[in-house]
Amino acid sequence: MIIVTGATGALNGATVDHLLERLLATDVAVVVRDRARAQRFADRGVEVREGGYADNASLPAAFAGADQLLLVSSNDRQVDTVALHEAAITAAVTAGVGRILYTSHQGAAHESPFAPARVHATTEDLLAASGLPWTSLRNGFYAHTLEWALGPWRKTGVVTVPADGQVSWTAREDVAEAAAAVLLAPGAYDGPTTLTAPAAPTFAELAETASQLAGRPITLEVVDAEDWVTAQVEAGQPEPAARFSVGMYDAARDGFFAGATPLLGELLGREPRSARDALAVAAER
C-alpha cells in the first residue's frame, strides 16, 4: 500500500490523483488532520486516516501497512518543522514502513542562506539515520511563486530583486506527477533525487523573457537587500516575511538552485513546463 500525507494540499493531493489513474483505490490511503477536507478521496474509495505530525501518538497507526509512505514537508514557519519531521520519521520506523519518500527541495543544504533548505538538509540527515530505505524528492523551486518573486513587473516594467542568480523554476504540477511515477517505478530511487525544469534562468534572463512576452522593455534592477526589505514592508509585507524571502535570493546568487537535471522529463515522458510557461500565464493577467 502507498500512504500519502498532506493529501489535502495542492502538491500531494495531485500526486494521489495521478496514483489513482494507475492503482485501485484500495491500494492507496491518505493521512490528514481533517477528514472532511479529504472527502473527495473518500468518495473514490480511498481510505482516509487521521493523523498529524504534531500528534505523535496518532502517527504509527496512520502509517501502518505502508509499503511506501510519502511525507510532505511542513511549511509552517511558526513551529519547529524539523521536530515535526522527526516525529513522522520515528513513527514510520515504529510502523514498519517499507520506504519513506519525502518532499524536499533542490537547494537542500546546511549552509544555504534559505532557511527551508537547511530544514530539508537536516530532515534528510534524519532519514539517512532512520535505518529505513528513503528517497528525498528534491523539487525545483515552484514556478507558480514567480508571481511573487518578480514583483509587480507588469505594472512597473521593472523586476526588482536584492540579488540575481539562477533558479530552476519548476511546475508544481509536474513534480506532483513525477512523485507518482517514482512511487510506481519498478526500481527504487535511493537518497536525494532531484526533479527540476530543464533550465535555470537568472532573474536577468527572466526579465528578458518577460519583455518578449509583454511586447515592451522589462528591465532588471538589483538593489541593496535592506532597501528591498524596506520597499516590501512599505508595500504591506511583514518585515519578518521580507527578511525570510531575502534568503531565497541570496541562495540563488550563491548557486543553490542552479542545477537542472533531465530526470523530471524522463519520468513525465514529455518536456516539463518551463519558467517561460509560468511567465506567459502571468503576462496574460
C-alpha positions in Angstrom: 0.0 0.0 0.0 1.1 3.6 -0.7 0.2 6.1 2.1 0.3 9.8 1.4 0.4 12.6 3.9 -0.7 16.2 3.1 -3.2 15.0 0.5 -5.5 17.9 1.1 -2.7 20.2 -0.2 -2.0 21.0 -3.9 1.2 19.0 -4.2 0.5 15.6 -2.6 -3.2 15.9 -3.5 -2.3 16.0 -7.2 0.1 13.0 -6.6 -2.8 11.0 -5.2 -4.9 11.8 -8.3 -2.1 10.5 -10.5 -1.7 7.4 -8.4 -5.4 6.7 -8.8 -5.0 6.7 -12.6 -2.9 3.6 -12.2 -3.9 1.9 -9.0 -7.1 0.7 -7.3 -8.4 3.0 -4.6 -7.8 0.2 -2.1 -4.0 0.4 -2.8 -3.8 4.0 -1.6 -4.5 5.6 1.8 -4.2 9.3 2.8 -3.3 10.7 6.2 -5.0 14.0 7.0 -5.7 16.2 10.1 -9.2 17.0 9.0 -11.2 14.1 7.4 -13.8 16.5 6.0 -11.2 18.1 3.7 -10.3 14.7 2.2 -13.9 13.8 1.3 -13.2 13.7 -2.4 -10.8 10.9 -1.9 -13.2 9.0 0.4 -15.8 9.3 -2.3 -13.5 7.5 -4.6 -12.9 4.6 -2.1 -9.6 5.8 -0.7 -9.0 5.0 3.0 -8.8 8.3 4.9 -6.8 8.1 8.1 -6.5 10.8 10.8 -3.0 11.9 11.8 -0.8 14.9 12.2 2.9 15.4 12.7 2.3 17.3 15.9 0.1 14.4 17.3 2.8 11.8 17.7 0.5 9.2 19.1 -1.7 9.2 16.0 1.1 8.5 13.5 2.1 4.8 13.9 -1.4 3.6 13.3 -1.9 6.1 10.5 1.2 4.8 8.8 0.6 1.1 9.4 0.8 -1.2 6.4 2.7 1.3 4.2 5.0 -0.3 1.7 5.8 3.3 0.7 5.0 6.5 2.7 5.0 9.9 1.0 5.8 12.5 3.7 5.0 16.1 2.8 7.3 18.7 4.3 5.8 21.1 6.8 5.9 24.8 5.7 4.7 26.3 9.0 7.4 28.8 9.9 5.9 29.3 13.4 6.8 25.8 14.6 9.9 23.6 14.8 9.5 21.8 11.5 12.5 19.6 12.0 10.9 18.2 15.2 7.7 17.6 13.3 9.5 15.7 10.5 11.5 13.7 13.1 8.2 12.7 14.8 6.9 11.5 11.4 10.1 9.5 10.6 10.2 7.9 14.1 6.5 6.9 13.7 7.3 5.4 10.3 10.1 3.3 11.8 7.7 2.2 14.6 5.0 1.3 12.0 7.5 -0.8 9.9 7.1 1.3 6.8 8.9 -0.1 3.8 10.2 3.1 2.3 9.9 6.8 3.1 9.7 9.4 0.3 10.0 13.0 1.5 9.2 16.2 -0.4 12.4 18.1 -0.1 13.9 20.9 -2.2 16.6 21.2 -4.8 18.7 23.5 -2.7 18.7 21.4 0.4 22.0 22.2 2.2 23.1 23.0 5.8 25.0 26.1 4.6 22.2 27.6 2.5 21.1 31.2 3.2 17.5 30.0 2.7 16.0 28.7 5.9 13.8 25.9 4.5 16.8 24.5 2.6 18.5 24.0 6.0 15.4 22.2 7.4 15.3 19.9 4.4 19.0 19.1 4.8 18.5 18.2 8.5 15.5 16.1 7.6 17.5 14.2 5.1 20.0 13.5 7.8 17.2 12.1 9.9 16.1 9.9 7.1 19.6 8.6 6.5 19.9 7.7 10.2 16.4 6.1 10.4 17.5 2.7 9.0 14.7 2.7 6.5 15.1 2.9 2.8 14.4 6.5 1.8 14.0 8.9 -1.1 14.2 12.6 -0.9 12.4 14.3 -3.8 14.4 17.5 -4.2 11.9 19.5 -6.2 12.9 22.6 -8.1 11.7 26.0 -6.9 7.9 26.1 -7.6 7.2 28.1 -10.7 3.9 29.5 -9.5 5.9 31.6 -7.0 7.4 33.6 -9.8 4.4 35.9 -9.5 5.7 36.8 -6.1 9.5 36.6 -6.8 9.5 39.0 -9.7 7.2 41.6 -8.1 4.8 43.9 -9.9 6.8 44.0 -13.2 3.7 44.2 -15.4 2.8 47.5 -13.7 6.3 48.9 -13.2 8.2 47.5 -16.1 11.0 46.6 -13.7 11.9 43.3 -11.9 13.5 44.4 -8.6 15.4 41.9 -6.6 18.0 42.0 -3.8 20.3 39.5 -5.6 20.5 37.8 -9.0 21.2 34.1 -9.7 19.9 31.0 -11.4 16.8 29.2 -10.3 15.3 26.1 -12.0 11.7 27.3 -11.7 9.7 24.0 -11.8 6.0 23.5 -12.2 4.4 22.0 -9.0 2.0 20.1 -11.2 4.9 18.4 -12.9 6.7 17.3 -9.7 3.4 16.0 -8.3 3.0 13.8 -11.3 6.7 12.8 -11.1 6.3 11.8 -7.5 3.6 9.3 -8.5 5.9 8.0 -11.2 8.6 7.4 -8.6 6.2 5.7 -6.3 5.1 3.4 -9.1 8.6 2.8 -10.6 9.7 -0.8 -10.7 13.1 0.2 -9.3 13.7 2.3 -6.2 15.2 5.8 -6.3 17.5 6.0 -3.3 18.5 9.1 -1.4 18.4 12.6 -2.9 16.5 12.6 -6.2 16.5 16.0 -8.0 13.4 16.9 -10.1 13.8 20.2 -11.9 12.8 22.0 -15.1 15.4 21.6 -17.8 16.8 25.1 -17.4 17.7 27.5 -14.6 17.5 31.1 -15.8 18.8 34.1 -13.9 16.5 37.0 -13.0 18.1 39.0 -15.7 17.1 36.3 -18.2 13.6 36.2 -16.8 13.3 40.0 -17.3 14.3 39.4 -21.0 11.7 36.7 -21.3 9.1 39.0 -19.7 10.0 41.7 -22.2 9.3 39.3 -25.1 6.0 38.2 -23.7 4.8 41.7 -22.8 6.0 43.3 -26.0 7.7 46.1 -24.2 11.0 46.5 -22.3 11.1 44.9 -18.8 14.4 45.6 -17.0 16.2 44.1 -14.0 17.2 46.2 -11.0 19.3 44.6 -8.3 19.1 46.7 -5.2 20.6 46.6 -1.7 18.9 44.0 0.5 18.0 46.5 3.2 16.4 48.8 0.6 14.5 45.8 -0.9 13.2 44.8 2.6 12.1 48.4 3.3 10.2 48.6 0.0 8.5 45.3 0.7 7.4 46.5 4.2 6.1 49.7 2.7 4.1 47.7 0.2 2.5 45.9 3.1 4.6 42.8 3.7 5.5 42.0 7.3 9.2 42.6 7.9 10.0 39.0 9.1 8.5 37.7 5.9 10.5 40.0 3.8 13.8 39.1 5.5 12.9 35.4 5.2 12.5 36.0 1.4 15.9 37.6 1.1 17.4 34.2 1.9 15.9 32.8 -1.3 17.5 35.4 -3.5 20.8 35.0 -1.6 20.7 31.2 -2.2 20.0 31.8 -5.9 23.0 34.2 -6.0 25.2 31.5 -4.4 24.1 28.8 -6.9 22.0 26.6 -4.7 19.2 26.5 -7.2 21.3 26.5 -10.4 21.3 22.8 -11.3 19.0 21.4 -13.9 18.6 17.7 -14.5 16.7 15.6 -17.1 15.1 13.2 -14.7 11.8 15.1 -14.4 11.3 15.0 -18.1 12.2 11.3 -18.2 9.6 10.5 -15.5 6.9 12.5 -17.2 7.7 11.2 -20.7 7.5 14.8 -22.0 9.1 18.2 -21.7 8.4 19.7 -18.3 6.8 23.1 -18.1 9.3 26.0 -18.1 9.8 29.4 -16.4 8.7 30.9 -19.7 5.4 29.0 -19.5 4.8 30.4 -16.0 5.6 33.9 -17.1 3.3 33.6 -20.1 0.4 32.9 -17.7 1.4 35.9 -15.6 1.7 38.1 -18.7 -1.9 37.4 -19.7 -3.3 38.6 -16.4 
